[in-house]
Amino acid sequence: MSRIQAQQDAQLTRAVLPLLTLTLLADEESYGYQLVERLAELGLEVTTGLMYPLLSRLERDGLVSARMVPSTSGPPRKYFVVTEAGRATRASVKDQWQVVATAVQAAVEKEHAPHA
């Protein structure tokens, strides 16, 4: 993979990560590293260096709330859950994503269609 392709992949991941994070948190309360693992299960490699600043931003913006939970294997973990404002934002961003995804799909299908 070229350096330019890697940068484009990273930009695409950053663009969709808030939607994915809000979606995963709407499904199940999670801590940061757990979200990284859940995204990896979906085939998306995200670093904690990308996840934790996003979670801080989402919390600051009132889209997620957090609570500290003691851990048996180390320091307490900060668990995040989506708020009502986060659910509304997720719905709006999901709609926007659908428009973009539909346009990309149409362009890709047109590109591969035989020319008349």
C-alpha positions as CSV (number, residue, x, y, z in Angstrom):
1,M,0.0,0.0,0.0
2,S,1.4,3.4,-0.9
3,R,1.8,6.2,1.6
4,I,-0.9,8.2,-0.1
5,Q,-3.3,5.2,0.1
6,A,-2.5,4.7,3.8
7,Q,-3.3,8.4,4.4
8,Q,-6.6,8.2,2.6
9,D,-7.5,5.0,4.5
10,A,-6.7,6.9,7.8
11,Q,-8.8,9.9,6.7
12,L,-11.8,7.7,5.9
13,T,-11.5,5.9,9.2
14,R,-11.4,9.2,11.1
15,A,-14.5,10.4,9.2
16,V,-16.6,7.4,10.0
17,L,-15.3,6.7,13.5
18,P,-17.7,8.9,15.4
19,L,-20.7,7.2,13.8
20,L,-19.3,3.7,14.5
21,T,-18.4,4.6,18.1
22,L,-21.9,6.1,18.8
23,T,-23.4,3.0,17.1
24,L,-21.4,0.6,19.2
25,L,-22.1,2.5,22.4
26,A,-25.8,2.6,21.6
27,D,-25.6,-1.2,21.5
28,E,-23.5,-1.8,24.6
29,E,-21.7,0.3,27.2
30,S,-17.9,-0.1,26.7
31,Y,-14.5,1.3,27.8
32,G,-12.0,2.6,25.2
33,Y,-9.9,-0.4,24.6
34,Q,-13.0,-2.6,24.4
35,L,-14.2,-0.3,21.6
36,V,-10.9,-0.8,19.8
37,E,-11.3,-4.5,20.1
38,R,-15.0,-4.4,18.9
39,L,-14.0,-2.4,15.9
40,A,-11.2,-4.9,15.1
41,E,-13.8,-7.7,15.1
42,L,-15.6,-5.7,12.4
43,G,-12.4,-5.5,10.4
44,L,-11.4,-2.0,11.2
45,E,-8.0,-1.4,12.8
46,V,-8.2,1.7,15.1
47,T,-5.5,2.7,17.6
48,T,-6.2,3.8,21.2
49,G,-4.4,7.0,20.2
50,L,-7.3,7.7,17.9
51,M,-10.1,6.3,20.1
52,Y,-9.4,8.0,23.4
53,P,-9.3,11.6,22.0
54,L,-12.6,10.9,20.2
55,L,-14.2,9.6,23.4
56,S,-13.1,12.7,25.2
57,R,-14.5,14.9,22.5
58,L,-17.8,13.0,22.4
59,E,-18.1,13.3,26.2
60,R,-17.2,17.0,26.1
61,D,-20.0,17.5,23.5
62,G,-22.5,15.6,25.6
63,L,-22.9,12.8,23.1
64,V,-21.7,10.1,25.5
65,S,-21.6,9.9,29.3
66,A,-19.0,8.1,31.4
67,R,-18.7,6.3,34.7
68,M,-15.6,4.9,36.4
69,V,-15.8,1.2,37.3
70,P,-13.2,-0.6,39.5
71,S,-11.1,-3.3,37.7
72,T,-9.8,-6.4,39.2
73,S,-6.8,-6.3,36.8
74,G,-5.6,-2.7,37.1
75,P,-6.8,0.8,37.4
76,P,-10.5,1.7,37.2
77,R,-12.0,1.7,33.7
78,K,-14.0,4.5,32.3
79,Y,-17.1,3.1,30.7
80,F,-19.0,5.1,28.1
81,V,-22.6,5.0,27.0
82,V,-24.4,7.1,24.4
83,T,-26.7,9.9,25.6
84,E,-30.0,11.0,24.1
85,A,-28.1,13.8,22.3
86,G,-25.7,11.2,21.0
87,R,-28.6,9.1,19.7
88,A,-30.0,12.1,17.8
89,T,-26.6,12.9,16.4
90,R,-26.0,9.3,15.4
91,A,-29.3,9.2,13.5
92,S,-28.4,12.4,11.7
93,V,-24.9,11.3,10.8
94,K,-26.2,7.8,9.8
95,D,-28.6,9.5,7.3
96,Q,-25.7,11.6,5.9
97,W,-23.5,8.5,5.7
98,Q,-26.3,6.6,3.8
99,V,-26.4,9.5,1.2
100,V,-22.6,9.3,0.7
101,A,-22.5,5.5,0.6
102,T,-25.3,5.4,-2.0
103,A,-23.5,7.9,-4.2
104,V,-20.2,5.9,-3.9
105,Q,-22.0,2.7,-4.7
106,A,-23.7,4.2,-7.7
107,A,-20.4,5.6,-9.0
108,V,-18.6,2.3,-8.6
109,E,-21.4,0.3,-10.3
110,K,-21.5,2.8,-13.1
111,E,-17.7,2.6,-13.5
112,H,-17.9,-1.2,-13.9
113,A,-21.0,-1.2,-16.2
114,P,-20.4,-1.8,-19.9
115,H,-20.4,1.4,-21.9
116,A,-23.3,1.6,-24.4
